[in-house]
C-alpha cells in the first residue's frame, strides 16, 4: 500500500480503522478490505485492540473500539472550544503584543489547542498540539487548581529559562475549569512580575471565552 505519512505502521493502522467504519469484520474480511497480508492485518488488529481502539463483538469479529468514542468527544469539545475562544485570543494577542495560548488538560499533562504567535522577533513559541507538564508553568497551575483557580496565575522560569507567563481560567456553566488562556514570552518584556503587566488582560480574556462558551452551549 502507498504510504501517506511516511510512517508505514501508522498508515496501515489508519487503513484498518477506516475499513472497520463500515461495520464488524472477521479476519478474512479485514484482510480483504485492507489488502494487507493476513498476518499483518491480524497483528495490527491485536495491537489496536490492546489500546482499546479496536474491540471484538459477540461473534469474535473486529469492530471499532470504545476508546475512539472518548477521543472523538474530546476532539469535538476541543475544536468547539478553540473556535469559540479564537476571537478573544486574537484580541489578547493584538492588545498585548505577546504570544497567546489556550491549554486544556489531557490526563496528567496539558495540551496546547490554540497558539497565536507574537509579532516580535524575540518570542516564545508553543506549537499547537504540544503536550506539556501540569506541574510547571502558570497554565498547569490553573488547570490543577479546579474551582479554586485564582483570577490569574503567573510563573517565571519554571519550565524554561528566560520565559515568563500569565494564565487565567476558562470556566463552563458550572464554574468548572475547562481550559487555561495564557500569555508567554521573554522575561525582558514580561518582567519578573508578568501578572502586574498582563494579569488583568489575561483574566478578561478568560472571562470572555467563558461567556462565549456558555452562550454557545
MARBAFI-374566 format. One record per residue (C-alpha): residue number from 1; residue in three letters; chain; x, y, z. Coordinates in steps of 0.02 Angstrom, whole numbers, plus 32768, in hexadecimal, padded with zeros to 4 digits. Example, Ala and Ser with C-alpha at 12.3 -4.5 7.8 and 13.67 -1.06 7.14 Angstrom:
REM residues 2
   vexdo   baro   sedo   east   north     up
       1    ALA      A   8267    7F1F   8186
       2    SER      A   82AC    7FCB   8165
***
This chain:
REM residues 217
   vexdo   baro   sedo   east   north     up
       1    UNK      A   8000    8000   8000
       2    UNK      A   8037    80B3   7FE0
       3    UNK      A   807A    8110   8077
       4    UNK      A   8025    81B6   809C
       5    UNK      A   807F    81EE   8139
       6    UNK      A   8126    819A   811B
       7    UNK      A   810B    812F   81B6
       8    UNK      A   80D0    8089   8172
       9    UNK      A   8086    803F   8210
      10    UNK      A   801D    80DB   822E
      11    UNK      A   7FDD    80D9   817B
      12    UNK      A   7FAD    8021   818B
      13    UNK      A   7F56    803E   8232
      14    UNK      A   7EF3    80CD   81E4
      15    UNK      A   7EBF    805F   8152
      16    UNK      A   7E89    7FD6   81C9
      17    UNK      A   7E20    804D   8232
      18    UNK      A   7DD2    8098   8196
      19    UNK      A   7DA2    7FE9   815C
      20    UNK      A   7D46    7FCC   8200
      21    UNK      A   7CDC    8068   81E9
      22    UNK      A   7C65    8003   817C
      23    UNK      A   7C46    7F85   8207
      24    UNK      A   7C8F    7EEB   825D
      25    UNK      A   7D05    7E7D   81F8
      26    UNK      A   7D53    7DD5   8219
      27    UNK      A   7E0A    7DBD   81F0
      28    UNK      A   7DE8    7D86   813E
      29    UNK      A   7D78    7E1B   8121
      30    UNK      A   7DF8    7E8F   816E
      31    UNK      A   7E80    7E49   80FF
      32    UNK      A   7E13    7E5E   8065
      33    UNK      A   7DE0    7F0F   8092
      34    UNK      A   7E90    7F4C   80B5
      35    UNK      A   7EF3    7EE7   8037
      36    UNK      A   7F70    7EBB   80BF
      37    UNK      A   7FBD    7E10   80D9
      38    UNK      A   7F59    7DAA   8155
      39    UNK      A   7FE4    7DAB   81D8
      40    UNK      A   7FFA    7E68   81CA
      41    UNK      A   7F40    7E8C   81DB
      42    UNK      A   7F34    7E17   8270
      43    UNK      A   7FCC    7E61   82C7
      44    UNK      A   7F8F    7F15   82B1
      45    UNK      A   7EDF    7EEB   82E8
      46    UNK      A   7F20    7E9C   8387
      47    UNK      A   7F92    7F30   83A9
      48    UNK      A   7F02    7FAA   8392
      49    UNK      A   7E95    7F3C   8400
      50    UNK      A   7F16    7F4B   848B
      51    UNK      A   7EFE    8009   8483
      52    UNK      A   7E3F    7FF7   847F
      53    UNK      A   7E39    8043   83D1
      54    UNK      A   7DF6    7F9C   8390
      55    UNK      A   7D87    7F20   83EC
      56    UNK      A   7D30    7E79   83C9
      57    UNK      A   7C75    7E5F   83BC
      58    UNK      A   7C16    7DC5   83FB
      59    UNK      A   7C44    7D67   835B
      60    UNK      A   7CFD    7D8E   8370
      61    UNK      A   7CFF    7E0B   82E0
      62    UNK      A   7D6B    7EA7   82E9
      63    UNK      A   7D0F    7F4C   8307
      64    UNK      A   7D3E    7FFF   832C
      65    UNK      A   7D6F    800F   83E3
      66    UNK      A   7D1D    8077   8469
      67    UNK      A   7DB9    80E1   8483
      68    UNK      A   7D92    8130   83DB
      69    UNK      A   7CEF    816F   8425
      70    UNK      A   7D4D    81C9   84B0
      71    UNK      A   7DCC    820E   8436
      72    UNK      A   7D44    824A   83C1
      73    UNK      A   7CE9    82A3   844D
      74    UNK      A   7D8A    82F4   8489
      75    UNK      A   7DB7    832C   83D9
      76    UNK      A   7D09    8375   83BF
      77    UNK      A   7D0D    83CF   8466
      78    UNK      A   7DBA    8416   8446
      79    UNK      A   7D90    844D   8396
      80    UNK      A   7CF4    84A4   83D4
      81    UNK      A   7D55    84F6   8461
      82    UNK      A   7DDD    8531   83EB
      83    UNK      A   7D61    857E   8373
      84    UNK      A   7D02    85D6   83FE
      85    UNK      A   7DA3    8614   844F
      86    UNK      A   7DFB    8655   83B3
      87    UNK      A   7DB2    8706   83AD
      88    UNK      A   7DE3    8729   8463
      89    UNK      A   7E8F    86DB   8448
      90    UNK      A   7EAF    8748   83B0
      91    UNK      A   7E7B    87E2   8412
      92    UNK      A   7EF0    87B0   849F
      93    UNK      A   7F82    8791   842A
      94    UNK      A   7F68    8835   83CC
      95    UNK      A   7F4F    8899   846C
      96    UNK      A   7FE5    8851   84C7
      97    UNK      A   805B    8835   8436
      98    UNK      A   808D    878F   8484
      99    UNK      A   8072    86D8   8458
     100    UNK      A   7FCC    8691   8493
     101    UNK      A   7F9A    85DC   84B1
     102    UNK      A   7F01    857A   84E4
     103    UNK      A   7F22    84DB   8548
     104    UNK      A   7EB1    844C   857D
     105    UNK      A   7ED6    83BF   85F4
     106    UNK      A   7F06    831C   85A2
     107    UNK      A   7F12    8298   862B
     108    UNK      A   7FAF    82C6   868E
     109    UNK      A   7FE8    8347   860F
     110    UNK      A   7FA9    83E5   85BD
     111    UNK      A   7F92    83F4   8502
     112    UNK      A   7F9C    8492   849B
     113    UNK      A   7F01    849D   842C
     114    UNK      A   7F1C    854F   83EC
     115    UNK      A   7FC0    85AD   83D9
     116    UNK      A   7FCE    865F   8397
     117    UNK      A   807C    86A2   8380
     118    UNK      A   80BC    874C   83B5
     119    UNK      A   80F0    87C2   8328
     120    UNK      A   8196    87E0   8382
     121    UNK      A   8231    878F   833B
     122    UNK      A   825F    8754   83EB
     123    UNK      A   81CB    86EB   8422
     124    UNK      A   8199    864A   8478
     125    UNK      A   8148    85CB   8404
     126    UNK      A   80DB    853B   843E
     127    UNK      A   80A3    84D2   83A8
     128    UNK      A   7FED    84A1   83A3
     129    UNK      A   7FD9    83EE   83DE
     130    UNK      A   806C    83F8   8455
     131    UNK      A   805C    838E   84F1
     132    UNK      A   80AA    83E2   8588
     133    UNK      A   80B6    83B6   8641
     134    UNK      A   8032    83EC   86BD
     135    UNK      A   80AD    8408   874B
     136    UNK      A   810C    8498   86FB
     137    UNK      A   80CD    853B   86B2
     138    UNK      A   803A    85AC   86D9
     139    UNK      A   7FBF    854F   8668
     140    UNK      A   7FE0    84AD   86C5
     141    UNK      A   7FBA    8501   876B
     142    UNK      A   7F15    8542   8727
     143    UNK      A   7EE1    8499   86E3
     144    UNK      A   7F0A    843D   8785
     145    UNK      A   7EBD    84BD   87FC
     146    UNK      A   7E0C    848E   87CB
     147    UNK      A   7D7D    84FE   8807
     148    UNK      A   7DF7    8559   887A
     149    UNK      A   7E5E    8599   87E8
     150    UNK      A   7E95    864D   8802
     151    UNK      A   7E65    86DB   878F
     152    UNK      A   7F12    86CB   8743
     153    UNK      A   7FB3    866F   8769
     154    UNK      A   8064    869E   8737
     155    UNK      A   8103    8639   8724
     156    UNK      A   81B7    866A   8702
     157    UNK      A   8238    85F0   86BD
     158    UNK      A   81DD    8559   8703
     159    UNK      A   81E6    84F2   8664
     160    UNK      A   825F    8551   85F5
     161    UNK      A   82EA    85CA   8624
     162    UNK      A   82C6    867C   85EF
     163    UNK      A   820C    8661   85D7
     164    UNK      A   817C    86A9   863C
     165    UNK      A   80C2    868C   862D
     166    UNK      A   8018    86BF   8670
     167    UNK      A   7F7E    864F   8666
     168    UNK      A   7EC7    865C   8694
     169    UNK      A   7E3A    85DD   869D
     170    UNK      A   7DB2    85BD   861D
     171    UNK      A   7D18    8579   8673
     172    UNK      A   7C7B    851F   863A
     173    UNK      A   7BCC    8546   8676
     174    UNK      A   7BE7    84E6   8718
     175    UNK      A   7C85    8546   8743
     176    UNK      A   7CF9    84B5   871C
     177    UNK      A   7D9E    84E2   86CD
     178    UNK      A   7DA1    849C   861C
     179    UNK      A   7E38    84F8   85D6
     180    UNK      A   7EC0    8576   85FB
     181    UNK      A   7EE6    860E   8591
     182    UNK      A   7F9B    8647   8599
     183    UNK      A   8013    86CF   8565
     184    UNK      A   80C9    869A   855E
     185    UNK      A   8169    86EC   8527
     186    UNK      A   8219    8722   8556
     187    UNK      A   8237    876B   8602
     188    UNK      A   8285    8803   85AF
     189    UNK      A   81D6    883B   857E
     190    UNK      A   8163    87E3   85F8
     191    UNK      A   81D7    8809   868C
     192    UNK      A   81E2    879F   8729
     193    UNK      A   8134    87DA   875C
     194    UNK      A   80D4    87B1   86BC
     195    UNK      A   802F    87AE   8719
     196    UNK      A   803D    8866   8743
     197    UNK      A   804D    888F   868A
     198    UNK      A   7FD7    8812   8639
     199    UNK      A   7F70    87BE   86C2
     200    UNK      A   7ED6    882A   86A7
     201    UNK      A   7EDA    8812   85EA
     202    UNK      A   7EED    8756   85F7
     203    UNK      A   7E63    874A   8679
     204    UNK      A   7DF0    87B2   860A
     205    UNK      A   7E14    873D   8578
     206    UNK      A   7DEC    86A7   85E5
     207    UNK      A   7D48    86F6   861B
     208    UNK      A   7D1C    8720   8567
     209    UNK      A   7D3C    866F   852D
     210    UNK      A   7CD7    8629   85BF
     211    UNK      A   7C45    8699   8591
     212    UNK      A   7C4F    8669   84D9
     213    UNK      A   7C5A    85B1   8506
     214    UNK      A   7BBF    85BD   8573
     215    UNK      A   7B61    8618   84E9
     216    UNK      A   7B95    8598   8466
     217    UNK      A   7B5B    8503   84CD
***
